[in-house]
Amino acid sequence: MPTDLENFVNQDGRDEAVRQVRRQIDEKGVTYIYYQFVSVTGRIMGKGVPAEHWERMTEKGFQLVYGSTANLFIDRKGDYIGYGPDAWELVGLPDVETFQILPWDPQTARVFCTLFRGREEEQDPGAYLTSDCRGNLARIHAEFERETGMHLRVGTEPEMMWLKLNPDGTPSVEGKTKPFCYHIDQFAELQPLIHRVLEYCKAMGLDMIQGDHEDAPGQLELNWQFDRAEQTADRLTTYRQICKQVGREMGAFPCFMPKPFMGVSANSCHHNISLWQGDTNMFLPDTDNPRMPGKIGLSALGGILEHLDALVCVTAPTVNSYRRLWDTGFWAPVYANWGFQNRTTTVRVSAPGRFEYKATDSSVNPYLSFAALIQAMGDGIARNIDPGPPENRNSYEVSTGQATHKIPMNLGDALAALERDQVVRSALPGEMYTIFEHYKRDEWERFCATVTEWDINEYLDILP
């Protein structure tokens, strides 16, 4: 029986697609290609290869240590996260349709890759590598579509802050603009950056639709058109890559840390989600109430709320993520609830047929978060879970109803919730959960073991 790797290489139409890219390489003068994939934390990893080896790479791929899916980082004990140094090497094969020339360096292109276990592995040789978050999303989404006939479409709101640079080129903790939300004057100060970002986004296939200055120093939100989950995840990754390049070119630092400043809003990355059957939005109302989601939408919403504690671990994945949740004066989600145009709820029905999932921030790995939402909504639909009534009050000021159940407020509690939740864990199959749990458990333990400036100020003169 052929392996997953062999089936991937022998897909119908792949040979012609490879030839089309070769023609583009030759016509545009591309000399170098980044073969990239995405790690557990959303970082872009991979190898660079001269373009003359394109055909060989599409057939044989590149090899890299398994631990690269965990950034090849070590934990606080000095052990490599996820895989030891004796682990085999993965095989990365390009998804030919994702080939794109980099607009800031037309001699260089990039292509996303799907990851496989080594061809000579003793266990499951040539099988899909389960620590490949991008590949997992594609497979989880395809299975969901086979079972339900529906697919997930997502639009993201990728907030981030443009910071000034210190004289030595390192980033300062100072935004390039004042924290004035929606002020066109502050937006205009960043317009040179915005123009460059939009230029590169358009060249790389992002259909940019709107943007604004948010209410933190240097904070921008630039949006592009929503699409299927896989495409949106790739575009968010591409957007981050573009912002990093623009920062290099224009002497600024694009900061995706959730909360670098106290007293102002954090960087969220709200997910606007809907389930579609063909071209029909299944979240649209099916009663005379134009606000109330239809039956499918309510059950999907019930699944999200049922599994919210574990979802938060995936969608708010850093220690710093929870600084945002504690600063509730800036509309951060805190309770397991939903409502109509209620910005204090964790899930907001922001328009007919669309849910805004708010318990996520700029550090999110979209391949993991979209997969986790698919699994949670799938469970809600399968079990017809009732989300309960909408919350129309200010969640921060009530003490009864759904608003009494708080979501995890630190990474440690979120990790414990994820460990208990088999549905959300199914979005991190096989070695993916092992790596995620190892990486995040170590992050939490390192934080807990660190003496901070707050500790010194609070306790240095504690007695007598």
ZIWO-V270568 format. One record per residue. N is the residue number from 1. NEAR is the number of other ideal C-beta (glycine too) atoms within 10 Angstrom. Layout:
BEGIN
n=N near=NEAR
n=N near=NEAR
END
This chain:
BEGIN
n=1 near=4
n=2 near=10
n=3 near=17
n=4 near=18
n=5 near=22
n=6 near=12
n=7 near=11
n=8 near=19
n=9 near=18
n=10 near=10
n=11 near=10
n=12 near=6
n=13 near=9
n=14 near=18
n=15 near=15
n=16 near=10
n=17 near=16
n=18 near=17
n=19 near=12
n=20 near=13
n=21 near=22
n=22 near=16
n=23 near=9
n=24 near=14
n=25 near=18
n=26 near=11
n=27 near=8
n=28 near=13
n=29 near=10
n=30 near=22
n=31 near=13
n=32 near=15
n=33 near=26
n=34 near=17
n=35 near=22
n=36 near=21
n=37 near=27
n=38 near=26
n=39 near=23
n=40 near=25
n=41 near=21
n=42 near=22
n=43 near=17
n=44 near=16
n=45 near=18
n=46 near=21
n=47 near=17
n=48 near=12
n=49 near=16
n=50 near=11
n=51 near=19
n=52 near=12
n=53 near=12
n=54 near=22
n=55 near=13
n=56 near=10
n=57 near=21
n=58 near=22
n=59 near=12
n=60 near=13
n=61 near=23
n=62 near=19
n=63 near=13
n=64 near=20
n=65 near=16
n=66 near=22
n=67 near=22
n=68 near=21
n=69 near=29
n=70 near=26
n=71 near=17
n=72 near=16
n=73 near=17
n=74 near=13
n=75 near=17
n=76 near=10
n=77 near=7
n=78 near=6
n=79 near=13
n=80 near=18
n=81 near=24
n=82 near=25
n=83 near=22
n=84 near=11
n=85 near=8
n=86 near=6
n=87 near=14
n=88 near=17
n=89 near=17
n=90 near=25
n=91 near=23
n=92 near=25
n=93 near=21
n=94 near=27
n=95 near=20
n=96 near=20
n=97 near=13
n=98 near=16
n=99 near=21
n=100 near=15
n=101 near=19
n=102 near=20
n=103 near=15
n=104 near=15
n=105 near=12
n=106 near=13
n=107 near=12
n=108 near=15
n=109 near=22
n=110 near=23
n=111 near=22
n=112 near=26
n=113 near=28
n=114 near=22
n=115 near=26
n=116 near=26
n=117 near=26
n=118 near=20
n=119 near=16
n=120 near=9
n=121 near=18
n=122 near=8
n=123 near=8
n=124 near=15
n=125 near=16
n=126 near=19
n=127 near=15
n=128 near=21
n=129 near=25
n=130 near=21
n=131 near=28
n=132 near=26
n=133 near=28
n=134 near=24
n=135 near=24
n=136 near=22
n=137 near=26
n=138 near=18
n=139 near=16
n=140 near=23
n=141 near=19
n=142 near=12
n=143 near=13
n=144 near=21
n=145 near=16
n=146 near=8
n=147 near=11
n=148 near=17
n=149 near=12
n=150 near=21
n=151 near=19
n=152 near=25
n=153 near=19
n=154 near=23
n=155 near=18
n=156 near=26
n=157 near=17
n=158 near=22
n=159 near=23
n=160 near=22
n=161 near=30
n=162 near=24
n=163 near=22
n=164 near=16
n=165 near=15
n=166 near=12
n=167 near=6
n=168 near=5
n=169 near=8
n=170 near=8
n=171 near=16
n=172 near=12
n=173 near=14
n=174 near=15
n=175 near=23
n=176 near=21
n=177 near=21
n=178 near=14
n=179 near=19
n=180 near=16
n=181 near=13
n=182 near=10
n=183 near=15
n=184 near=11
n=185 near=10
n=186 near=23
n=187 near=17
n=188 near=12
n=189 near=17
n=190 near=20
n=191 near=10
n=192 near=12
n=193 near=22
n=194 near=19
n=195 near=11
n=196 near=19
n=197 near=25
n=198 near=17
n=199 near=15
n=200 near=21
n=201 near=21
n=202 near=13
n=203 near=15
n=204 near=18
n=205 near=13
n=206 near=22
n=207 near=12
n=208 near=16
n=209 near=11
n=210 near=8
n=211 near=16
n=212 near=17
n=213 near=24
n=214 near=25
n=215 near=17
n=216 near=26
n=217 near=22
n=218 near=27
n=219 near=27
n=220 near=25
n=221 near=19
n=222 near=21
n=223 near=18
n=224 near=23
n=225 near=12
n=226 near=20
n=227 near=16
n=228 near=16
n=229 near=26
n=230 near=21
n=231 near=15
n=232 near=23
n=233 near=28
n=234 near=23
n=235 near=24
n=236 near=23
n=237 near=21
n=238 near=21
n=239 near=23
n=240 near=19
n=241 near=17
n=242 near=24
n=243 near=25
n=244 near=14
n=245 near=18
n=246 near=23
n=247 near=20
n=248 near=12
n=249 near=12
n=250 near=12
n=251 near=11
n=252 near=22
n=253 near=23
n=254 near=22
n=255 near=23
n=256 near=19
n=257 near=20
n=258 near=25
n=259 near=26
n=260 near=21
n=261 near=22
n=262 near=8
n=263 near=9
n=264 near=19
n=265 near=21
n=266 near=25
n=267 near=26
n=268 near=27
n=269 near=24
n=270 near=20
n=271 near=26
n=272 near=19
n=273 near=27
n=274 near=22
n=275 near=24
n=276 near=17
n=277 near=13
n=278 near=9
n=279 near=5
n=280 near=10
n=281 near=17
n=282 near=22
n=283 near=23
n=284 near=15
n=285 near=16
n=286 near=14
n=287 near=10
n=288 near=6
n=289 near=9
n=290 near=8
n=291 near=13
n=292 near=15
n=293 near=27
n=294 near=17
n=295 near=13
n=296 near=21
n=297 near=28
n=298 near=21
n=299 near=21
n=300 near=29
n=301 near=26
n=302 near=22
n=303 near=26
n=304 near=25
n=305 near=24
n=306 near=21
n=307 near=27
n=308 near=26
n=309 near=22
n=310 near=26
n=311 near=32
n=312 near=28
n=313 near=29
n=314 near=26
n=315 near=26
n=316 near=29
n=317 near=27
n=318 near=21
n=319 near=19
n=320 near=19
n=321 near=27
n=322 near=23
n=323 near=19
n=324 near=24
n=325 near=22
n=326 near=12
n=327 near=17
n=328 near=14
n=329 near=10
n=330 near=15
n=331 near=17
n=332 near=24
n=333 near=27
n=334 near=20
n=335 near=22
n=336 near=26
n=337 near=28
n=338 near=27
n=339 near=21
n=340 near=14
n=341 near=13
n=342 near=20
n=343 near=15
n=344 near=22
n=345 near=27
n=346 near=28
n=347 near=25
n=348 near=24
n=349 near=23
n=350 near=16
n=351 near=13
n=352 near=16
n=353 near=18
n=354 near=19
n=355 near=24
n=356 near=20
n=357 near=24
n=358 near=22
n=359 near=29
n=360 near=27
n=361 near=27
n=362 near=26
n=363 near=21
n=364 near=27
n=365 near=24
n=366 near=28
n=367 near=27
n=368 near=27
n=369 near=28
n=370 near=29
n=371 near=30
n=372 near=28
n=373 near=27
n=374 near=27
n=375 near=25
n=376 near=29
n=377 near=27
n=378 near=24
n=379 near=22
n=380 near=25
n=381 near=23
n=382 near=13
n=383 near=13
n=384 near=12
n=385 near=21
n=386 near=13
n=387 near=22
n=388 near=15
n=389 near=11
n=390 near=20
n=391 near=22
n=392 near=10
n=393 near=15
n=394 near=12
n=395 near=22
n=396 near=13
n=397 near=8
n=398 near=15
n=399 near=6
n=400 near=7
n=401 near=14
n=402 near=20
n=403 near=22
n=404 near=12
n=405 near=13
n=406 near=13
n=407 near=23
n=408 near=22
n=409 near=14
n=410 near=16
n=411 near=23
n=412 near=19
n=413 near=17
n=414 near=26
n=415 near=19
n=416 near=14
n=417 near=19
n=418 near=25
n=419 near=14
n=420 near=10
n=421 near=22
n=422 near=11
n=423 near=19
n=424 near=27
n=425 near=21
n=426 near=17
n=427 near=30
n=428 near=26
n=429 near=15
n=430 near=14
n=431 near=18
n=432 near=24
n=433 near=18
n=434 near=16
n=435 near=25
n=436 near=27
n=437 near=18
n=438 near=19
n=439 near=21
n=440 near=23
n=441 near=16
n=442 near=17
n=443 near=22
n=444 near=18
n=445 near=14
n=446 near=12
n=447 near=15
n=448 near=11
n=449 near=8
n=450 near=9
n=451 near=8
n=452 near=9
n=453 near=7
n=454 near=8
n=455 near=10
n=456 near=10
n=457 near=9
n=458 near=10
n=459 near=10
n=460 near=7
n=461 near=8
n=462 near=6
n=463 near=4
n=464 near=3
END
